[in-house]
């Protein structure tokens, strides 16, 4: 993850949440009062985003907070386990609590969901990857969560990979014409992916010289047949309507990747709390 970009995003999140100041904290505590707190997992899952704790304090303008991490990104955790402990100015810890928790919970939720998909598929020959179905402003955090859960990233945005979908193909007048137009203008460092739904489209994509062929909304049995039409030098991907309760059926279907929008779209954040040591009940 690009830490500089992440810090800039976090500055925006703090501006949204803290604005001109934290009235509750500013009116109760002085700037010099110090305290400590602990980030605790409240349910089982995969933790991700621990660096966001320190980045949030830095973005708030305080790099003096002492941070001790008990886990690392990608670790599986259980309810009640300590993830991190911090010590610093109360005037920093409390205003930064919600932003750091929101990111930590979201990224851990994505990592947890991705790990569930990887384990359920149980096929080392197929990589689970994400899509662009992310929330505005949160893509970099969500996509990092996917990698911590054992998944892989698809293209980051529209600018770093060509994916010719049904509308592109329809407007261009066919797969052959769409691919030819791209190849006439594109450098050699960017791959071209073509979305297909029929046997004829797969054949057209192969003939046109696509680098990646996606089988869209096909069953595992259909994919096995279509995969035989694709030379081994072309990467294959399955996508469309694949869920946690159906992905096991795609084991051994022969594709290189399965892309799943649900890894980031509507994922449940992992329940994590931040408590001051004084608030922890023994």
C-alpha positions in Angstrom: 0.0 0.0 0.0 1.2 3.5 -0.8 1.6 5.0 2.7 1.7 8.6 1.3 -1.6 8.2 -0.5 -3.1 6.4 2.5 -2.1 9.3 4.8 -3.7 11.9 2.5 -6.9 9.9 2.5 -6.9 9.6 6.2 -6.4 13.4 6.5 -9.6 13.8 4.6 -11.4 11.3 6.8 -10.2 13.2 9.9 -11.3 16.5 8.4 -14.8 15.0 7.9 -15.0 13.5 11.4 -13.0 16.0 13.6 -13.4 19.1 11.5 -12.4 22.2 13.6 -12.0 20.1 16.7 -13.3 17.4 19.0 -15.6 19.3 21.4 -16.0 16.5 23.9 -12.2 15.9 24.3 -11.1 19.5 23.9 -13.5 20.7 26.7 -12.6 18.0 29.2 -8.9 17.4 28.8 -5.8 19.5 28.5 -3.3 18.8 25.7 -0.6 17.4 28.0 -2.7 14.7 29.7 -1.5 11.3 28.6 -3.2 7.9 28.6 -3.1 4.4 27.0 -5.5 2.2 25.2 -5.9 -1.2 23.7 -7.4 -2.3 20.4 -9.1 -5.7 21.0 -10.8 -8.1 18.6 -14.3 -8.9 19.6 -14.8 -11.7 17.2 -12.9 -14.3 15.2 -11.4 -13.2 11.9 -8.3 -12.0 10.0 -6.8 -8.7 11.1 -5.7 -6.1 8.6 -4.9 -2.4 8.7 -2.8 -2.2 11.8 -0.5 0.4 10.2 -3.6 2.7 9.9 -3.4 3.3 13.6 -0.1 5.1 13.4 -0.9 6.8 10.1 -4.0 8.3 11.6 -2.0 9.8 14.5 0.5 11.1 12.0 -2.2 12.6 9.8 -3.6 14.3 12.9 -0.3 15.9 13.5 1.1 13.8 16.4 3.9 11.4 15.8 4.7 11.0 19.5 2.2 8.2 20.2 3.9 5.0 21.2 2.4 2.0 19.4 3.0 -1.6 20.3 1.6 -4.2 17.8 0.7 -7.7 19.1 -0.4 -9.0 15.7 0.5 -8.4 12.1 -1.7 -8.0 9.0 -3.0 -11.3 7.8 -3.0 -13.0 11.2 -6.1 -14.9 12.3 -7.4 -13.6 15.6 -10.0 -14.7 18.2 -12.4 -12.7 20.3 -10.6 -11.1 23.3 -7.2 -11.0 21.7 -5.2 -7.8 21.9 -4.2 -6.4 18.5 -2.3 -3.3 19.6 -1.6 -1.0 22.5 -1.0 2.8 22.3 0.2 5.4 24.7 0.1 9.1 24.1 -1.8 12.4 24.5 -5.5 11.8 25.2 -6.1 14.8 22.9 -4.8 12.6 20.1 -6.0 9.2 21.1 -9.7 10.1 21.4 -10.3 12.2 18.3 -8.4 9.6 16.2 -10.3 6.6 17.6 -13.2 6.4 15.2 -11.2 6.9 12.0 -8.6 4.4 12.9 -11.2 1.9 14.1 -13.4 2.3 11.0 -10.4 1.5 8.7 -9.1 -1.3 10.9 -12.6 -2.9 11.0 -13.3 -2.5 7.3 -10.0 -3.8 6.2 -10.1 -6.7 8.6 -13.6 -7.5 7.4 -12.4 -7.7 3.8 -9.5 -9.8 4.8 -11.7 -12.1 6.7 -14.2 -12.5 3.9 -11.4 -13.2 1.4 -9.9 -15.8 3.6 -13.3 -17.6 3.8 -13.4 -17.6 0.0 -9.9 -19.0 -0.4 -10.5 -21.7 2.2 -13.9 -22.7 0.8 -12.6 -22.9 -2.8 -9.6 -25.0 -1.6 -7.8 -25.0 -4.9 -4.2 -23.7 -5.0 -4.3 -23.6 -8.8 -7.0 -20.8 -8.8 -6.4 -17.3 -7.4 -9.3 -15.4 -5.9 -9.3 -11.8 -6.9 -11.3 -8.6 -6.3 -13.1 -6.2 -8.6 -13.7 -2.5 -8.9 -16.9 -2.9 -6.7 -15.4 -0.8 -3.9 -16.6 2.2 -2.0 -15.5 5.6 -3.3 -12.3 6.8 -1.4 -11.7 3.4 0.2 -10.5 1.3 -2.8 -6.8 1.2 -1.7 -7.7 0.1 1.8 -10.2 -2.6 0.6 -7.9 -4.0 -2.1 -5.0 -4.2 0.5 -7.4 -6.2 2.7 -8.0 -8.7 -0.1 -4.2 -9.4 -0.3 -4.0 -9.8 3.5 -6.8 -12.4 3.3 -4.9 -14.5 0.7 -6.5 -13.0 -2.4 -5.1 -11.0 -5.3 -6.0 -7.7 -6.9 -7.6 -7.3 -10.3 -6.9 -4.0 -12.1 -6.9 -1.1 -9.7 -8.9 1.2 -11.9 -9.9 2.0 -15.5 -6.4 3.4 -16.3 -4.2 0.4 -15.5 -5.8 -2.4 -17.5 -8.1 -2.9 -20.6 -11.3 -4.9 -20.0 -13.6 -5.1 -23.0 -17.0 -5.8 -21.7 -20.3 -6.4 -23.5 -21.0 -2.7 -24.0 -17.5 -2.0 -25.4 -17.9 -4.9 -27.8 -21.4 -3.9 -28.9 -20.4 -0.3 -29.6 -17.2 -1.3 -31.4 -19.1 -3.8 -33.6 -17.5 -7.0 -32.3 -14.7 -8.5 -30.3 -12.3 -8.5 -33.3 -12.8 -4.8 -34.0 -12.6 -3.8 -30.3 -9.3 -5.7 -29.7 -7.8 -4.4 -33.0 -8.6 -0.8 -32.0 -7.0 -1.2 -28.6 -3.9 -2.9 -30.0 -3.4 -0.1 -32.6 -3.2 2.4 -29.8 -1.9 0.6 -26.7 1.6 0.0 -25.5 2.9 -3.6 -24.9 3.0 -3.3 -21.1 -0.8 -3.4 -20.6 -2.9 -6.6 -20.9 -6.2 -6.8 -22.8 -9.0 -8.8 -21.2 -12.2 -9.7 -23.1 -15.4 -10.7 -21.4 -17.2 -13.6 -23.0 -20.5 -15.3 -22.6 -20.7 -17.8 -25.5 -18.5 -20.3 -27.2 -18.3 -18.2 -30.3 -17.1 -15.2 -28.3 -14.4 -17.3 -26.7 -13.2 -18.3 -30.1 -13.3 -14.7 -31.3 -11.3 -13.5 -28.3 -8.6 -16.1 -28.9 -8.4 -15.3 -32.6 -8.2 -11.5 -31.8 -5.2 -12.1 -29.5 -6.7 -11.3 -26.1 -4.3 -11.7 -23.2 -7.0 -12.6 -20.7 -10.4 -14.2 -21.4 -13.2 -14.0 -18.8 -16.0 -16.5 -18.7 -18.9 -14.4 -17.5 -21.8 -16.0 -15.6 -20.9 -19.5 -16.7 -21.4 -22.7 -14.6 -18.3 -24.8 -13.6 -19.2 -27.4 -16.2 -19.6 -24.8 -18.9 -16.2 -23.3 -17.9 -14.5 -26.6 -18.2 -15.7 -26.9 -21.8 -14.9 -23.3 -22.8 -11.4 -23.6 -21.2 -10.5 -26.2 -23.7 -10.9 -23.6 -26.5 -8.2 -21.4 -24.9 -4.5 -21.9 -25.5 -2.4 -22.2 -22.3 -0.6 -18.9 -22.9 -3.9 -17.0 -22.4 -5.0 -16.3 -18.9 -8.5 -17.3 -18.0 -10.9 -15.8 -15.4 -14.4 -16.8 -14.1 -16.7 -14.1 -12.8 -20.3 -13.2 -12.3 -22.7 -14.3 -9.5 -20.1 -16.4 -7.7 -20.8 -16.4 -3.9 -19.4 -18.0 -0.8 -22.0 -20.7 -0.9 -21.3 -21.6 -4.5 -17.6 -21.1 -5.0 -16.7 -24.6 -3.8 -18.3 -25.9 -7.0 -15.7 -24.1 -9.1 -12.8 -26.2 -7.6 -10.9 -27.8 -10.5 -12.8 -25.9 -13.2 -9.5 -24.9 -14.8 -9.4 -21.1 -14.7 -6.5 -19.1 -13.4 -8.6 -16.6 -11.6 -12.0 -16.2 -10.1 -13.1 -12.5 -9.5 -15.6 -11.9 -6.8 -17.3 -8.5 -6.2 -18.5 -9.6 -2.8 -15.0 -9.5 -1.4 -15.4 -5.7 -1.1 -19.0 -5.0 -1.9 -21.1 -4.9 1.3 -18.6 -6.8 3.4 -19.3 -6.9 7.2 -16.6 -5.0 9.2 -14.8 -7.1 11.8 -15.9 -6.1 15.3 -12.9 -4.4 17.0 -13.0 -2.1 20.0 -10.6 0.5 21.5 -10.7 0.9 25.2 -8.6 3.0 27.5 -6.9 1.0 30.2 -9.0 2.8 32.8 -12.2 1.6 31.0 -11.2 -2.1 30.8 -13.1 -4.1 33.3 -10.9 -6.8 35.0 
